Each structure stands twice: as C-alpha cells, then as structure tokens.
Amino acid sequence: MESQSRPMSPLMTPSPSTTPCHTPTRPLSPLTTPSPTRPAISLQQPSKKNKPSKPGKVYRRVRSLFRSFPIITPCKMPVHLNGNKPQNGHIHGGTRMTGTLYGYRKARVSLAIQENPRCLPMLNLELGVPTGKLLQEMGTGLMRLTLECEKKQSVEKTKLIEEPIWTMYCNGRKVGYGKKREPTEEDLNVMQMLHTVSMGAGVLPTENTEMPDGELTYMRAHFERVIGSKDSETFYVMNPDGNSGPELSIFFVRI
C-alpha cells in the first residue's frame, strides 16, 4: 500500500525546509536521508493497454458530440468539466494518474505523468518556465496551463501526448514552449525516491553540484485524465477535500 505525505493542498508552495513525511514504523527512506549512492531503479513498465471501460468510452463518445465546435483560443477559453461534477475527488469518465512537477528553483520545471507512483513515466515534459516562478504562480490560486501544438497533415497517426513540441500558456499568458523528452537518469532517480509518495510537496537532496541551491523542489498529486477527443486531453488536480473543484488544470490541445 502506498504511503502518503502529510495531508496538504497539492498546490501549496513548499518551503526549502519542507521534507517528505515518512512512516515512523519504517526505516528512513532516501527522501529524508541523502545517500552517496543513487537508489536502484525498481520502477515498472506502464501497462501497454490502458483502455477505459465500455460505459466510460461510450460516455466520452456522446460527450464528444457536444464538443464538436472548434476551440479557437484555448488559452483564453479553457475547457471546463462540462457538468462532470467531482465526486470523492474523482471525475466521472476520468482516469486517475500520478502527476509530479519538479525541478531546481532557477531551472525549468519538469512534468512527469505516471499510471501510479511505482511505474515508469508515460509522459515526461520539460516546460519553458522556471520552477520557482511556477510555484509562485500556483500559490496565488487556481492555475490553468494550456499546451498547444499544430495539427499536421501527415499519414502517420501521432498520439496527442506523443507530440514533441508545445506552445505553453499560463492563465492565458504565453510563457514559452514545452518539449517532450525521454526520462534522464536524474528523472528516474527522482521518480524512484518518490515511489512511496502518492501526494505531497517538498524538496529532495541531490548530488547535482552545478545548481547553487542544491535542492530539487517537487509537488506530487493525483491527476484526473479526461480524454475529450484524439486532439484534446485534460489533466485535473483535484482539491483534497473534493468540494472546490480542480486547483490545477493542464490542457493538451492539437489545433
């Protein structure tokens, strides 16, 4: 069973002194004790087929009929839940995933999406905004990130989350670009150190001597993945109490 960090809002900006909680009855994990050696990677491959149940698939097909109108400016008009009210922190028709935003405060933030904390990332993006700036924006309230890519006339059928380059908007403002990349050794080490954490925020000790702060900030939460069509997907981070709707929404749109 996965252990969880101390209950907190997933969008709470962690202070440099924040460290992940651990269960007192267990020995200290790499999250709390820096180790001179890197942890062994024991993450599993994600399932090859993550198909939704038939009722959910039919529901999305019907819903897609009401989404037939093109999205002209998704950065200014984000897609809403369209009546899908969260119940117990879960959106009807959505798939629960694990999402992690992490990076050094003065470096670009990375986003990793996993089926669960013990799996290898199915998506790893480098976003064109410094980690510290993004955390500052998240601390001010609701946040909408929109990632746009151009629909190309190609014979090859590329899945939406497999697109390599994205134009990125934060609350309607263009903030740069995002790019998909294969997880590096450091990315995998971060996922490995967090493999027992399903939700929380804090900092991790690292061996990277090139960064002056020497600490890697992370925020991990449950993401609800809702597929609107082959050209639109949304990942929602739900409020822990399940009453106020999503605090963070990440829209992937191909136009």
C-alpha positions as CSV (number, residue, x, y, z in Angstrom):
1,M,0.0,0.0,0.0
2,E,1.4,3.4,-0.9
3,S,2.2,5.7,1.9
4,Q,1.1,9.3,1.7
5,S,2.7,12.5,2.8
6,R,1.1,14.7,5.5
7,P,-2.2,16.0,4.1
8,M,-1.8,19.3,2.4
9,S,-3.1,21.2,-0.6
10,P,-1.2,19.9,-3.6
11,L,-0.7,23.4,-4.7
12,M,0.9,24.6,-1.5
13,T,4.2,26.2,-2.2
14,P,6.8,24.2,-0.3
15,S,9.4,26.0,1.8
16,P,13.1,25.0,1.5
17,S,12.9,23.3,4.9
18,T,9.9,21.1,3.9
19,T,10.8,17.4,3.6
20,P,8.5,14.5,2.8
21,C,7.0,12.7,5.7
22,H,7.7,9.1,6.5
23,T,6.0,6.4,8.5
24,P,7.6,6.2,11.9
25,T,7.5,2.4,11.9
26,R,9.6,2.1,8.8
27,P,13.3,2.9,8.3
28,L,14.2,6.3,6.8
29,S,13.8,6.4,3.0
30,P,16.1,8.2,0.5
31,L,13.6,11.1,0.7
32,T,14.8,12.0,4.2
33,T,18.4,10.8,4.2
34,P,20.8,11.9,1.5
35,S,22.7,8.8,0.2
36,P,26.1,9.0,-1.5
37,T,24.9,6.3,-3.9
38,R,21.9,6.6,-6.3
39,P,18.9,4.3,-5.5
40,A,18.4,1.3,-7.6
41,I,15.6,1.8,-10.2
42,S,12.8,-0.6,-9.5
43,L,10.0,1.2,-11.4
44,Q,7.8,-1.0,-13.5
45,Q,6.7,-0.5,-17.1
46,P,3.3,1.1,-17.5
47,S,0.6,-1.2,-18.9
48,K,0.6,-1.4,-22.7
49,K,-3.2,-1.0,-22.9
50,N,-4.9,1.4,-20.6
51,K,-8.3,1.2,-22.2
52,P,-11.3,2.7,-20.3
53,S,-14.3,0.6,-19.5
54,K,-17.0,0.4,-22.2
55,P,-19.5,2.7,-20.3
56,G,-16.8,5.3,-19.9
57,K,-15.8,5.0,-23.6
58,V,-19.4,5.4,-24.8
59,Y,-19.9,8.3,-22.4
60,R,-16.9,10.1,-23.9
61,R,-18.2,9.5,-27.4
62,V,-21.5,11.0,-26.6
63,R,-19.8,13.9,-24.9
64,S,-17.5,14.5,-27.8
65,L,-20.6,15.3,-30.0
66,F,-21.2,18.3,-27.8
67,R,-17.6,19.3,-28.2
68,S,-17.7,19.4,-32.0
69,F,-17.2,23.1,-32.1
70,P,-13.6,24.0,-32.6
71,I,-11.6,25.5,-29.7
72,I,-10.5,28.9,-31.1
73,T,-8.4,30.2,-28.2
74,P,-8.0,27.5,-25.6
75,C,-5.5,29.7,-23.7
76,K,-8.3,32.2,-23.0
77,M,-11.2,29.9,-23.0
78,P,-10.2,26.7,-21.2
79,V,-12.3,23.6,-21.5
80,H,-14.4,23.1,-18.3
81,L,-15.7,19.9,-16.8
82,N,-18.9,20.2,-18.8
83,G,-21.1,19.2,-16.0
84,N,-18.9,16.4,-14.7
85,K,-19.0,17.2,-11.0
86,P,-16.2,15.7,-9.0
87,Q,-17.4,13.0,-6.5
88,N,-15.0,12.0,-3.8
89,G,-12.2,13.6,-5.7
90,H,-12.9,11.7,-8.9
91,I,-14.3,12.9,-12.2
92,H,-16.8,10.6,-14.0
93,G,-15.2,9.3,-17.1
94,G,-11.7,10.2,-15.9
95,T,-8.7,8.0,-15.2
96,R,-6.7,8.6,-12.1
97,M,-3.0,9.1,-12.7
98,T,0.0,10.3,-10.7
99,G,1.5,13.7,-11.7
100,T,4.7,15.3,-10.5
101,L,6.0,18.8,-11.1
102,Y,9.7,19.1,-10.1
103,G,12.9,20.9,-10.7
104,Y,15.5,23.3,-9.3
105,R,14.1,26.7,-8.5
106,K,16.1,28.6,-11.1
107,A,15.9,25.9,-13.7
108,R,13.0,24.8,-15.9
109,V,10.3,22.7,-14.3
110,S,9.5,19.2,-15.5
111,L,6.2,17.4,-15.6
112,A,6.0,13.6,-15.2
113,I,2.8,11.6,-15.6
114,Q,2.7,8.0,-14.3
115,E,0.0,5.4,-14.1
116,N,0.9,5.1,-10.4
117,P,4.0,6.1,-8.3
118,R,5.7,2.7,-8.9
119,C,5.6,2.9,-12.7
120,L,8.0,4.5,-15.2
121,P,6.7,7.8,-16.6
122,M,4.4,7.5,-19.6
123,L,5.0,11.2,-20.3
124,N,7.9,13.5,-19.4
125,L,7.8,17.2,-20.4
126,E,10.2,20.0,-19.9
127,L,8.2,23.2,-19.5
128,G,9.5,26.6,-20.5
129,V,9.2,28.3,-17.1
130,P,11.4,28.2,-14.1
131,T,10.3,26.0,-11.2
132,G,10.3,28.9,-8.7
133,K,8.2,31.1,-10.9
134,L,5.6,28.3,-11.5
135,L,5.4,27.6,-7.8
136,Q,4.8,31.3,-7.1
137,E,2.0,31.4,-9.6
138,M,0.4,28.3,-8.2
139,G,0.4,29.8,-4.7
140,T,-1.8,32.7,-5.9
141,G,-4.8,30.4,-6.6
142,L,-6.3,28.5,-9.5
143,M,-4.0,27.8,-12.4
144,R,-4.6,26.8,-16.0
145,L,-1.8,25.5,-18.1
146,T,-2.5,25.1,-21.8
147,L,-0.2,23.3,-24.2
148,E,-0.9,23.7,-27.8
149,C,0.5,22.0,-30.9
150,E,-0.2,22.3,-34.6
151,K,-2.2,19.6,-36.3
152,K,0.0,18.4,-39.2
153,Q,-1.3,16.8,-42.4
154,S,0.6,13.6,-42.0
155,V,-0.1,10.0,-42.8
156,E,1.4,8.9,-39.5
157,K,-1.1,9.0,-36.6
158,T,0.7,10.5,-33.6
159,K,-1.0,10.3,-30.2
160,L,-1.6,13.6,-28.7
161,I,0.7,13.2,-25.7
162,E,3.4,11.9,-28.1
163,E,3.7,15.3,-29.8
164,P,7.3,16.6,-29.4
165,I,6.9,20.4,-29.2
166,W,4.2,22.6,-27.5
167,T,3.4,26.3,-27.1
168,M,2.7,26.9,-23.5
169,Y,0.2,29.3,-21.8
170,C,-0.2,30.0,-18.1
171,N,-3.6,31.5,-17.2
172,G,-3.9,32.9,-20.7
173,R,-0.4,34.3,-21.0
174,K,2.2,32.8,-23.3
175,V,5.2,31.7,-21.2
176,G,7.3,29.8,-23.7
177,Y,7.5,26.3,-25.0
178,G,7.3,22.8,-23.7
179,K,9.0,19.8,-25.2
180,K,8.6,16.0,-24.7
181,R,11.8,14.1,-23.9
182,E,12.9,10.7,-22.7
183,P,13.4,10.5,-18.9
184,T,17.0,11.1,-18.0
185,E,18.9,9.2,-15.3
186,E,18.1,12.1,-12.9
187,D,14.4,12.0,-13.8
188,L,14.3,8.3,-13.0
189,N,16.1,8.8,-9.7
190,V,13.5,11.4,-8.7
191,M,10.7,9.0,-9.5
192,Q,12.4,6.2,-7.6
193,M,12.9,8.3,-4.5
194,L,9.2,9.3,-4.7
195,H,7.9,5.8,-5.4
196,T,6.3,5.6,-1.9
197,V,4.7,9.1,-2.1
198,S,1.3,9.4,-3.7
199,M,0.6,13.0,-2.7
200,G,2.7,15.9,-1.2
201,A,5.2,18.6,-1.7
202,G,8.7,19.2,-0.5
203,V,12.4,19.2,-1.5
204,L,14.8,16.4,-2.3
205,P,18.6,16.3,-1.7
206,T,20.6,15.7,-4.8
207,E,24.1,15.2,-5.9
208,N,24.0,17.8,-8.6
209,T,26.8,20.3,-7.7
210,E,26.0,22.6,-10.6
211,M,22.9,24.0,-9.0
212,P,23.6,26.6,-6.3
213,D,20.6,25.8,-4.2
214,G,21.4,22.1,-4.3
215,E,17.7,21.1,-3.6
216,L,15.2,19.9,-6.0
217,T,11.6,21.0,-5.3
218,Y,8.6,18.7,-6.1
219,M,4.9,18.7,-6.0
220,R,3.0,15.4,-6.5
221,A,-0.7,14.9,-6.6
222,H,-3.5,12.7,-8.1
223,F,-4.3,13.8,-11.6
224,E,-7.6,13.0,-13.3
225,R,-7.1,12.4,-17.0
226,V,-10.1,13.2,-19.2
227,I,-9.8,12.4,-22.9
228,G,-12.1,14.7,-25.0
229,S,-11.0,13.6,-28.4
230,K,-7.9,12.5,-30.3
231,D,-6.9,16.2,-30.3
232,S,-7.7,17.2,-26.7
233,E,-6.9,15.8,-23.3
234,T,-7.0,17.4,-19.8
235,F,-5.3,16.6,-16.6
236,Y,-7.0,17.9,-13.5
237,V,-5.5,18.1,-10.0
238,M,-8.4,17.9,-7.6
239,N,-8.8,19.6,-4.3
240,P,-8.1,17.1,-1.4
241,D,-11.5,17.9,0.1
242,G,-13.2,17.3,-3.2
243,N,-15.5,20.4,-2.8
244,S,-13.9,23.2,-4.7
245,G,-13.2,21.5,-8.0
246,P,-9.8,21.4,-9.7
247,E,-7.0,23.7,-8.4
248,L,-4.7,23.0,-11.4
249,S,-5.7,22.1,-14.9
250,I,-3.4,21.1,-17.7
251,F,-4.9,21.2,-21.2
252,F,-3.3,19.4,-24.2
253,V,-4.8,20.7,-27.4
254,R,-3.9,20.0,-31.1
255,I,-5.3,22.7,-33.4
